[in-house]
Amino acid sequence: MKRDIFQAIADPTRRGIIALIAIQAMTPNAIAEHFDTSRQAVSKHLRILTECEVIKQEQKGREIYYMLEIEKMKEIDKWLAQYRKIWESRFEQLGEVLAIMKKENAKGE
């Protein structure tokens, strides 16, 4: 089943897993050590992240390592970019209004 990228980041545990493996590839057991949840719960999160194509598996000897798919994370950044432009524009407008108010206040004193 193909999942949406935003399902991957909807859960705080999955965001935590993403943060962990963004630094280095890790085994499921190493990932599970960082959470107060069962190994099975972590495996479910890993499955969802894999289905969302945010992480990938790589077999190294007898171990499976999970690593981040940077290109997939860029989809989130592109989606956020449209809102970032709006927020920046509004902050600039606010700065202009505050500057006008400051000038008017200085004239009135």
C-alpha positions, 0 to 999 in steps of 0.5 A, a space after each residue: 500500500 502506497 502511503 502519503 509522506 505526511 503519514 510518515 511525520 504525523 506520529 511523534 515516534 516516527 519523527 523521532 526515528 527520522 531524527 535518529 537515522 538522519 544522523 546515521 544508519 541504524 538497526 531496528 534494535 538500536 532504534 528501539 533502544 531510544 524509545 519506551 515502546 516495544 520492539 514490535 511497535 518500533 517495527 510497525 513504525 519502521 514499516 510505515 516509514 518504509 511504505 512512505 519511502 522516507 527510509 530504506 533498508 540495507 542488508 549488511 551481513 546479518 543485520 538490516 540497517 535503516 537509512 533516511 531517503 533525503 530526496 523524499 524528505 525534500 517533498 516536505 520541504 517543497 510543500 512547506 516552502 509555499 507557506 514559508 513565503 507567505 509567512 515571510 511576506 507577512 512578517 515583512 508587512 508587520 515590520 513595515 507597520 511597526 516602523 510606521 507606528 514607531 515614527 508616528 509615536 516619535 512625532 507625537 512626543 
